[in-house]
Amino acid sequence: MRVLDLMSTELIRVRPQTTLRDAARLMVEAKISGLPVTDDEANLVGLVTESDFLRKEVDRGEIMDTGLLGILFNNRDSLAEAETVEEVMATDLFTISPEATLVEAARAMTSHGIKRLPVVDREGKLIGVIARSDIVAAFTRPDELIEDELKEDVMRRLLFLDPGLVNIEVDGGVVRISGELPTRSDARLLEAMVQRTDGVIRAELDVTWKVDDTKIPTKQSPLS
């Protein structure tokens, strides 16, 4: 499964010229902590979060005491002034391709310590957002669903092989496969696809093959 399969496409976004108060109100109403910032052509140009502008308006103690909603609507007018998202938004962004795997997305979030990634196409246009919760949901799939996907989708539909050729067991996301396949290439492809299957924590394969089709035949010298 790819980022494309799980990303959210119904996005709330703002422009660089959006006022901080309007951006904050959107976050409160949607119960989110950040907003992507795009230009008129839908290119991602920044990201604004609560902390980006709240620290400009109040000290950390007041944030902890009142929260965003209280700060915005407790007779505070400073956010209604001319200050805009462009002044405080982050522009050094971590993004991901829609074709990336969930493992790659999870690795990026862990490495950068973030909870969501904007998804952009090759032209840099924002097409979605994938959150850590989306990935967690995919990686907590029941063992029965993982086993069924490996047998029917991977073995039968992708590799065109009879699932009965191997024994597949899934326990707590750990996949164990044993048996014999027609070729060594089949075994390699199976291992690669198992590793890419959502919910698989570890794969243990004890698979042999009848023909090693990866070896290049040695050319024989012509008879004189």
Sequence and secondary structure as in RCSB ss.txt:
>XXXX:A:sequence
MRVLDLMSTELIRVRPQTTLRDAARLMVEAKISGLPVTDDEANLVGLVTESDFLRKEVDRGEIMDTGLLGILFNN
RDSLAEAETVEEVMATDLFTISPEATLVEAARAMTSHGIKRLPVVDREGKLIGVIARSDIVAAFTRPDELIEDEL
KEDVMRRLLFLDPGLVNIEVDGGVVRISGELPTRSDARLLEAMVQRTDGVIRAELDVTWKVDDTKIPTKQSPLS
>XXXX:A:secstr
 BHHHH B S   B TTSBHHHHHHHHHHHT SEEEEE TT BEEEEEEHHHHHHHHS HHHHHHHHHHHHHHSS
  GGGSS BHHHH B S   B TTSBHHHHHHHHHHHT SEEEEE TT BEEEEEEHHHHHHHTT  HHHHHHII
IIIIIIIIS   GGGEEEEEETTEEEEEEEEEEHHHHHHHHHHHHTSTT  EEEEEEEEEE TTS         
